[in-house]
Amino acid sequence: MSSFQDSDSKSSSHCRPSPNISLLDASSIMIGVIIGVGVFESSPLIASSLPNGQSVLAIWVIGALLSVVGGMCFAELATTYPEEGGPYQDLTRAFGRPVGFLFGWALLLVVRPGTIVAMAFPFASYYYAIWPIGKGMVSPENAKLALALVAIVLLSIVNIVGLKASTRTQNVLTLIKLLGIGSILLLPIFHSSEVSPPASDLNTINYGLALILVLFAYGGWSEVTLIAGEVKNPHKNLSRSIFLALAIVGALYTALNFVFLHVLGLNELSLSSAAAMDAVQRVAPDYAGTLVSILICLSALGAVHGTIMTGARVSYVLGEDHQSFKFVSGWSPKTGTPVPALIVQCVLTVLVALATRNFGNAVIYTTSVVWLFYLLCGIAVIILRKKDKNRNRPYRLPFYPLVPIIFCASCIYLIYSAVDYDPRGSLIALGVTMLGMVLYRW
């Protein structure tokens, strides 16, 4: 089966994805995936890397703008070729079947399991802080691991049950998450401003590290392209969902950090290990721990659920295109979901959770590989403009080729930073990715 065929020319011998995801659903999936735990975990680290409150707010705005640059590149690809698997199809079309296969392989073995686990562990940690299950019988580490595994398995089952169940679950989790963050944004009404000095003697200035952490918090803006074949009116709604989600998330992240600075001040934010909890503590000291822990639990669950949903779609297309991965192909006409891919993804994610056992290791496992394929997608925009110049492009990049060049430069910088920060973890992930090429040749 060729990856270059349009959906209407493909064989109809078995059930395939159909457009059932609305603009609201697509935007909800993106917002749910982007707003995980990154903004809560990284805000103090970002504040400690910058000289003043103005630069903290500015770096969050810059991160949003760079994400929009990437979003524009993906929007052109997704609206031009609205097919299930998104970047898998685009990379295959631009570079050939080996690179498309490598993307599918990396997503199946490295990117998706590591990303799901990276969100599942914070959920487990905050859940355990509220309800320490098994306390006195098992160690906290093993209890948190068990909670993470339960979340992965249960949300995989929700996705297997059916598309309607999974989109409704995502919409509810995203709505609760937005309401929770909205309540934190009201804190300045009840608390006077802290004095935030123009510069902090405690901070070690590192703009590069701050930008890496900000872009990690914005990660997930490309997720909707993975389900392009299921979005209604994709030529319009794919680009709309990307920009709508990024506008909402960018505004929320900047406002949230304004609240942290307003309530805590720069120095205290820099030293905080839980900025949201410390900020709420000033207004509601008796309930801060429980309220913030519940918010972050739900926020992490939304990210876990969204990444499970979108990742399995690429594995499904990989199985459709390559005989050796036929075991992850197949689309259930009853549930409207790629059941085999969801099951295999769940098993692999459980294995990665057992191997990494914490949030940091899971993040390191994915970073360099994610930005490598982002880089290739940015290059694919330029290649396909020349290779397929007569194709109708419902959304065309403005300021071409400056926008994809800026995006590619950002990707190269982040790949370098990831390898420089942790050469061992990055090289292991890249090595697992390149094993896919050996398998493809074999």
Secondary structure, 3 states (H helix, E strand, C coil): CCCCCCHHHCCCCCCCCCCCECHHHHHHHHHHHHCCCHHHHHHHHHHCCCCCHHHHHHHHHHHHHHHHHHHHHHHHHHHHCCCCCCHHHHHHHHHCHHHHHHHHHHHHHHHHHHHHHHHHHHHHHHHHHHCCCCECCECHHHHHHHHHHHHHHHHHHHHHHCHHHHHHHHHHHHHHHHHHHHHHHCHHHHCCCCCCCCCCCCCCCCHHHHHHHHHHHCCCCCHHHHHHHHECCHHHHHHHHHHHHHHHHHHHHHHHHHHHHHHHCHHHHHHCCCHHHHHHHHHCCCCHHHHHHHHHHHHHHHHHHHHHHHHHHHHHHHHHHCHHHHHHCCCCCCCCCCHHHHHHHHHHHHHHHHHHCCHHHHHHHHHHHHHHHHHHHHHHHHHHHHHCCCCCCCCCCCCCCHHHHHHHHHHHHHHHHHHHHCHHHHHHHHHHHHHHHHHHHC
